[in-house]
Every structure is written in structure tokens, then in C-alpha cells.
């Protein structure tokens, strides 16, 4: 910034100060812009991964619970079939119903199909749950006004 020394205005002499105020302001603006970019990127990433990541986490949780609580003592394909049926009988019938897994068989494609079926089912469950919550909220509001 420009500053005048005593009597500089009369004599027309100006000198620069070394306060660096504009540098501090520039750094602050750049930090703020970087922070905003990071927040926007994180929000976009969360929105993109949200529903699928939630369904995949639910699938893993249900499979682990089924293996631990329902399918204990089973091994190999029998345990896998038990876990799939426990997680979703509907998806198991859709994917493996006509041609069940055989001992030692590895079928990654049908495993992906099962996961995809579960995601669809999970999405429908979530939508139904949200609709029920909206209806309950609406009913509470109606009761409050009645």
C-alpha cells in the first residue's frame, strides 16, 4: 500500500510500505477457494457413491449375520447357498433358482447378478421406508392441526 511520510504530500514524495496486507488477503482468498473446492468435490463423491455403497454395506452385513447366526456349521458351497437364501430368497431364486451352485463351482457372473438384484431390492425397501416416513409425518401434522 502507498503511504505518505510527514510532509511528503507537500513535497510530492511517496514511499511504499512493506505491510504485506494484500498478500495476507490473497492467501486467505486462495485458502477459502481451496476449501470450497474440496467441499464440493467431497459432496459430489458422496452423492455418486451413496446409494450403491449403502446397499453393498447392507449386503455384507446381512451375509455376515446369516453366516454367523443361521449357516453355522456349514462349509463350502452349502454355506454360500445358505447365506444367499438367508440374505434374499427372492434374489436367490431369480439368479440361482434354475441352476444351483455345485460344489467347487465359482460363478462370479451370477454373484454379480445376485448383488445387482439385492441392490434393486434394497432400493425398493429404502423407497418404501421413505414413503412410510412421509406418510407418518403427514399424519402427525394432520393430528397436530386437528
BELVENKA-V431146 format. One record per residue. PSI is psi in whole degrees, -180 to 180 (none if undefined). D_CENTER is the distance of its C-alpha to the mean C-alpha in Angstrom with 2 decimals. Layout:
PSI&D_CENTER / PSI&D_CENTER
//
This chain:
157&48.03 / 142&51.68 / 153&53.99 / 143&57.65 / 166&60.01 / 122&62.87 / -1&65.24 / -31&63.05 / -43&62.87 / -39&66.68 / -7&66.98 / 21&63.97 / 133&62.22 / 149&58.45 / 151&56.39 / 142&52.70 / 160&50.97 / 40&48.51 / -32&46.13 / 19&43.01 / -40&41.44 / -30&40.08 / -42&38.42 / -41&36.63 / -43&35.50 / -44&34.28 / -42&32.30 / -42&30.71 / -43&29.79 / -41&28.33 / -42&26.24 / -43&24.96 / -41&24.17 / -41&22.30 / -45&20.26 / -44&19.42 / -42&18.47 / -42&16.12 / -41&14.41 / -43&14.25 / -41&12.91 / -41&10.09 / -41&9.25 / -40&9.73 / -43&7.63 / -40&4.43 / -37&6.10 / -40&7.08 / -17&4.60 / -70&2.79 / -43&6.27 / -43&7.55 / -39&5.66 / -44&6.48 / -41&9.83 / -39&10.56 / -42&10.20 / -41&12.39 / -47&14.73 / -43&15.31 / -47&15.98 / -42&18.33 / -45&20.03 / -43&20.70 / -44&22.00 / -45&24.16 / -37&25.55 / -43&26.39 / -38&27.79 / -41&29.06 / 26&29.77 / 144&31.42 / -13&34.48 / 156&33.53 / 161&33.17 / -141&32.27 / -31&31.56 / -42&32.70 / -41&29.90 / -45&27.31 / -44&28.80 / -45&28.88 / -44&25.20 / -44&24.25 / -39&26.59 / -42&25.32 / -49&21.64 / 103&22.66 / -40&26.31 / -48&25.63 / -37&23.52 / -46&26.02 / -40&28.89 / -42&27.34 / -45&26.71 / -2&29.34 / -47&31.75 / -26&34.51 / 90&34.28 / 161&33.09 / 141&32.24 / 159&35.36 / 126&35.87 / -9&34.73 / 135&33.02 / 117&29.75 / 87&28.08 / -33&24.78 / -47&24.82 / -29&25.08 / -41&22.41 / -40&20.03 / -39&21.51 / -46&20.91 / -42&17.19 / -44&17.08 / -44&19.20 / -41&17.06 / -43&13.93 / -46&16.36 / -44&17.75 / -41&14.55 / -43&13.73 / -42&17.34 / -44&17.17 / -44&14.29 / -42&16.35 / -44&19.46 / -43&18.16 / -41&17.19 / -41&20.64 / -41&22.35 / -41&20.89 / -43&22.08 / -43&25.42 / -42&25.85 / -42&25.14 / -41&27.59 / -40&30.13 / -41&29.95 / -42&30.60 / -40&33.46 / -37&34.91 / -34&34.74 / -15&36.73 / none&39.16
//
